[in-house]
Amino acid sequence: MKFKAVVTEVLRREVEIDAPSIGDAYDKVDSMISDCEIVLDADDFSDRDVRIIENI
């Protein structure tokens, strides 16, 4: 038998941000990600989910 599976992995990192509001904090983190100041890697692994979705 053959099956299709979906594997989802979650990378997670907490960072401290100085900002005057939640919206500003979000924008600052978003910019840091875009500028590659925050790059998640295997050390940030948090969770894995495996689902068998169909029999092929």
Buried (B, 14 or more C-beta within 10 A) or exposed (E): EEEEEEEEEEEEEEEEEEEEEEEEBEEBBEEBEEEEEBEEEEEEEEEEEEEEEEEE
